Amino acid sequence: MSSSVPTLHHSRTATPLPQQDELALAIDRAAGARRVGGNRLEHFADSPRALDAMLALITRAERWIHLENYIIRGDRTGQRFAEALMERARAGVRVRVLYDGLGSMGTSRAFWQRLRKAGVEVRAFHPIWSWRVSEIFSRDHRKLLVTDGVHGTLGGLCIGDEWAGDPERHRRAWRDTVVGIAGPAVAVLDAAFASTWRRAGPDLPPDEQSADPEPCGGSSVRIVQGIPRRARVYRAVELLAASAAERLWITDAYLVAPAPLYASLIDAARSGVDVRLLVPGTSDLPVLRYLTRVGYRELLHRGVRIFEFQGPMIHAKTMLVDHRWARVGSTNLNVSSLLTNYELDLLAEGEELCDALASQFRRDLSASREIVLQRRRRLPARLVGAPAESPPETPEQPSGHKRTRYELGAVALVVVRRVAGGLRRAIAATGALVFAGLGTLLLIFPRVMGIIFAMLAYVVALGFGLYALERRRSQEDDGL
């Protein structure tokens, strides 16, 4: 008679475990985010429409409003938001606004005081004038709105006239991308707001962190909270780039990627993946644009295609991987965003947002020029741009765009640098002059210069010491 007691066998023929999605599991761990299903997503690629949608959410709010943004200006667009926020605060809605001390440095105190007098609770994240040295380098770069715990938006859009445009003055709005969210993932957005809110003061009341929205759609998302030194978005982006099999389309406003990420793009292109980068043709930060161009040659040699958007500034931060993964958020692919800032990104899984981003990417390419290498007989190949066919004019995008003062300043700096002979030569010449001048001063005034250098050394040492203490305290607070 055979025994009824089961026997365990350690062999390779044992019943296999249920198949798991190893890539999704790896992304969950790398990003520190869990998959949340049952959401409805709305894609906004038109900045004025996105601003209007955000204002509509604020106007309809009945319980609370959580607004967090790197830049909140006191201009016409900022005043529109201020009026809507104050009206809700007077109606008894709890309104909380968190702005970054550096990004919103140009906004007047009177603007914030007006909000506070109306009942809005306003906090500055890491004010510039602070003895906590480490805070200078860690900025709140997030762009987030949550109302009543059931609706939210995130993306790359700040609150200012650059994003609203001015048709009467022929100033086109900056091209940015925002995603509207309804469903269970909104509770994660509120938790993300609470995490940065408490870094600038007391925590949120418990009832503003207890929302439990009902499923209302078919989209599965992960909300990735970028935190300094955690590299969550960085690790997730590297995994996605390595997993790409068909296409890897990236739009980025300030692309100065770390070397490992550049290597991932090159490896994908060499393996046959359609790798395309869309970056600004005119930037509000021309120095970063030139730093981006430094890496063009190697990328182009390896098969990566690069496009520069012609027209107003393109400020979007998106990533499209095959027909499965889509990323939209505040994180630029540079060291500052990936390693030192507080950021917030949405990683959607499924074809709905992928299709919307792909369609918009193609529209953007039609208003861009592709950068190619033009070979020369005795000189290295040079970068040239081939103009793309422009899309038909629409009322939202009139011809004859008149640049804003920010864009005019950027163009002027670009022209000056081109006349000077390029960024690298300008840096080399400046460095030569600076060090030659320092050497001369040391020869003429050795004692005075020695004292000055000693004082600078002590200041730098004090700064690094305070930074080390702050980092240790932060790790202890986080339980690391």
Secondary structure, DSSP 4 states (H G I P E B T S, - for coil): ---SS-----STTSPPPPP--HHHHHHHHHHT---EEEEEEEEE-SHHHHHHHHHHHHHH-SSEEEEEES-B-SSHHHHHHHHHHHHHHHTT-EEEEEEETTTTTTS-HHHHHHHHHTT-EEEEES-SS-S-GGGGT--B--EEEEETTTEEEEES--BSHHHH-BGGGTBPPPB--EEEEESTHHHHHHHHHHHHHGGGSSPPPGGGG---PPP-SSEEEEEEEE-TTT-HHHHHHHHHHHH-SSEEEEE-SS-B--HHHHHHHHHHHHTT-EEEEEEESS-SSHHHHHHHHHTHHHHHHTT-EEEEE-SSPB---EEEETTTEEEEES--SBHIIIIISBEEEEEEESHHHHHHHHHHHHHHHHTEEEEEEEP-SSS--EEEEEEPPPPPPBTTB-SSPPPPHHHHHHHHHHHHHHHHT-HHHHHHHHHHHHHHHHHHHHHHSHHHHHHHHHHHHHHHHHHHHHHHHHHHHHHHHTT-
